[in-house]
């Protein structure tokens, strides 16, 4: 079985108990990681720090914690964390989600079966409160060509599910800061670098959401971030002017003009699958 690292970032708004649950879900896998790199992105509450210290003591040969003096944002924190990942394969995980226990086993099998793959993600089940309360599923395309087309309109990977080759990410320039879209910016650059994509058509991560999720996906600053990403794709001839205008108009309506309650409805009812379709 291939050795691999897991990369996670923790910051001040993370809940200590959720961090513990997330970490335990990635170390108690059918294919256990060889290294877990946790970047502490600036000062965090005492209970979060205690939870991390307890986890490090429990998994002393596995978990490595790297604190940053100031909060630098997810993209920059992951860029820092990549420096400490020892293995070619690196799996991402968010600090408040829960991985299905066979997640890594299934992703490793994909890399073993296709040596040209650069990155493998999966679907997610989004839940509120407890993972038994799944409210939606984010389904993503499976095959390389489908993913490349989807990338021109929406983010083609669920960031917390991906496992990738470190060398391929570095070839594309690595993680860089881009407001709320550091992952999409990386996927676009990997596309330009000729990387090969895949997703597993199963829910391999339960992703925690709440009301703030929909606030964060709205507002002028969020819209500007996505508009600029599409401008980057236009300038690099990934999309044409018509696709650029259509995408910007749709996002301006959803992210700037819509009230949060309507935006929530759009995300849950029109841009997600129903919970009964969860696959695991």
CORRASUL-V345745 format. One record per residue. N is the residue number from 0. PSI is psi in radians with two decimals (none if undefined). Layout:
BEGIN
n:N psi:PSI
n:N psi:PSI
END
This chain:
BEGIN
n:0 psi:2.37
n:1 psi:2.52
n:2 psi:2.60
n:3 psi:2.78
n:4 psi:2.74
n:5 psi:2.39
n:6 psi:2.18
n:7 psi:2.60
n:8 psi:2.42
n:9 psi:2.40
n:10 psi:-3.08
n:11 psi:-0.49
n:12 psi:-0.07
n:13 psi:2.51
n:14 psi:2.26
n:15 psi:-0.80
n:16 psi:-0.65
n:17 psi:-0.65
n:18 psi:-0.79
n:19 psi:-0.76
n:20 psi:-0.74
n:21 psi:-0.82
n:22 psi:-0.77
n:23 psi:-0.57
n:24 psi:-0.40
n:25 psi:-0.35
n:26 psi:-0.40
n:27 psi:1.00
n:28 psi:2.80
n:29 psi:-0.45
n:30 psi:1.73
n:31 psi:2.40
n:32 psi:2.79
n:33 psi:-0.32
n:34 psi:2.39
n:35 psi:2.00
n:36 psi:2.08
n:37 psi:2.04
n:38 psi:2.18
n:39 psi:1.85
n:40 psi:1.39
n:41 psi:-3.13
n:42 psi:2.45
n:43 psi:2.80
n:44 psi:2.74
n:45 psi:-0.67
n:46 psi:-0.55
n:47 psi:-0.74
n:48 psi:-0.71
n:49 psi:-0.70
n:50 psi:-0.73
n:51 psi:-0.73
n:52 psi:-0.71
n:53 psi:-0.73
n:54 psi:-0.70
n:55 psi:-0.65
n:56 psi:-0.66
n:57 psi:-0.65
n:58 psi:1.07
n:59 psi:-0.55
n:60 psi:0.11
n:61 psi:-0.80
n:62 psi:2.29
n:63 psi:2.27
n:64 psi:2.27
n:65 psi:1.78
n:66 psi:2.49
n:67 psi:2.45
n:68 psi:-0.64
n:69 psi:2.70
n:70 psi:2.20
n:71 psi:0.00
n:72 psi:2.76
n:73 psi:-0.81
n:74 psi:-0.82
n:75 psi:-0.62
n:76 psi:-0.73
n:77 psi:-0.61
n:78 psi:-0.74
n:79 psi:-0.78
n:80 psi:-0.57
n:81 psi:-0.49
n:82 psi:-0.49
n:83 psi:-0.10
n:84 psi:2.09
n:85 psi:-0.34
n:86 psi:2.74
n:87 psi:-0.68
n:88 psi:2.27
n:89 psi:2.25
n:90 psi:2.34
n:91 psi:2.61
n:92 psi:2.42
n:93 psi:2.72
n:94 psi:-0.01
n:95 psi:0.25
n:96 psi:3.09
n:97 psi:2.12
n:98 psi:2.40
n:99 psi:2.46
n:100 psi:-0.34
n:101 psi:0.13
n:102 psi:-1.00
n:103 psi:-0.64
n:104 psi:-0.76
n:105 psi:-0.61
n:106 psi:-0.70
n:107 psi:-0.67
n:108 psi:-0.64
n:109 psi:-0.79
n:110 psi:-0.63
n:111 psi:-0.57
n:112 psi:-0.38
n:113 psi:1.73
n:114 psi:-0.21
n:115 psi:-0.19
n:116 psi:2.44
n:117 psi:-0.55
n:118 psi:2.47
n:119 psi:2.18
n:120 psi:-2.81
n:121 psi:3.06
n:122 psi:2.90
n:123 psi:2.68
n:124 psi:2.17
n:125 psi:2.28
n:126 psi:2.77
n:127 psi:2.19
n:128 psi:-1.35
n:129 psi:2.54
n:130 psi:-0.26
n:131 psi:-0.29
n:132 psi:1.19
n:133 psi:2.21
n:134 psi:-0.33
n:135 psi:2.87
n:136 psi:2.32
n:137 psi:1.87
n:138 psi:2.36
n:139 psi:2.70
n:140 psi:2.72
n:141 psi:-0.85
n:142 psi:2.72
n:143 psi:-0.89
n:144 psi:-0.68
n:145 psi:-0.74
n:146 psi:-0.72
n:147 psi:-0.65
n:148 psi:-0.71
n:149 psi:-0.64
n:150 psi:-0.46
n:151 psi:-0.22
n:152 psi:-0.69
n:153 psi:2.91
n:154 psi:2.17
n:155 psi:-0.05
n:156 psi:2.61
n:157 psi:1.93
n:158 psi:-0.72
n:159 psi:-0.07
n:160 psi:-0.18
n:161 psi:2.57
n:162 psi:2.31
n:163 psi:2.89
n:164 psi:2.17
n:165 psi:-0.71
n:166 psi:-0.59
n:167 psi:-0.66
n:168 psi:-0.75
n:169 psi:-0.60
n:170 psi:-0.57
n:171 psi:0.03
n:172 psi:-0.08
n:173 psi:-3.08
n:174 psi:2.37
n:175 psi:2.70
n:176 psi:2.34
n:177 psi:1.99
n:178 psi:1.98
n:179 psi:0.11
n:180 psi:0.49
n:181 psi:-0.53
n:182 psi:-0.85
n:183 psi:-0.68
n:184 psi:-0.67
n:185 psi:-0.77
n:186 psi:-0.70
n:187 psi:-0.74
n:188 psi:-0.57
n:189 psi:-0.63
n:190 psi:-0.82
n:191 psi:-0.49
n:192 psi:0.00
n:193 psi:0.44
n:194 psi:2.71
n:195 psi:2.30
n:196 psi:2.69
n:197 psi:2.65
n:198 psi:2.54
n:199 psi:2.25
n:200 psi:0.99
n:201 psi:2.69
n:202 psi:1.95
n:203 psi:-0.06
n:204 psi:2.40
n:205 psi:2.08
n:206 psi:2.21
n:207 psi:2.24
n:208 psi:2.90
n:209 psi:-3.01
n:210 psi:-0.61
n:211 psi:-0.43
n:212 psi:-0.70
n:213 psi:-0.51
n:214 psi:-0.74
n:215 psi:-0.44
n:216 psi:0.31
n:217 psi:3.01
n:218 psi:2.80
n:219 psi:-0.65
n:220 psi:-0.72
n:221 psi:-0.74
n:222 psi:-0.79
n:223 psi:-0.66
n:224 psi:-0.81
n:225 psi:-0.68
n:226 psi:-0.77
n:227 psi:-0.57
n:228 psi:-0.74
n:229 psi:-0.57
n:230 psi:-0.69
n:231 psi:-0.75
n:232 psi:-0.65
n:233 psi:-0.81
n:234 psi:-0.48
n:235 psi:0.24
n:236 psi:0.49
n:237 psi:-0.64
n:238 psi:2.86
n:239 psi:3.12
n:240 psi:-0.64
n:241 psi:-0.78
n:242 psi:-0.68
n:243 psi:-0.86
n:244 psi:-0.72
n:245 psi:-0.80
n:246 psi:-0.72
n:247 psi:-0.73
n:248 psi:-0.81
n:249 psi:-0.76
n:250 psi:-0.58
n:251 psi:-0.71
n:252 psi:-0.84
n:253 psi:-0.74
n:254 psi:-0.39
n:255 psi:-0.81
n:256 psi:-0.56
n:257 psi:2.39
n:258 psi:2.75
n:259 psi:-0.68
n:260 psi:-0.61
n:261 psi:-0.68
n:262 psi:-0.72
n:263 psi:-0.77
n:264 psi:-0.78
n:265 psi:-0.80
n:266 psi:-0.81
n:267 psi:-0.59
n:268 psi:-0.52
n:269 psi:-0.42
n:270 psi:0.17
n:271 psi:2.87
n:272 psi:2.86
n:273 psi:2.63
n:274 psi:-0.52
n:275 psi:-0.24
n:276 psi:0.20
n:277 psi:2.35
n:278 psi:2.18
n:279 psi:none
END
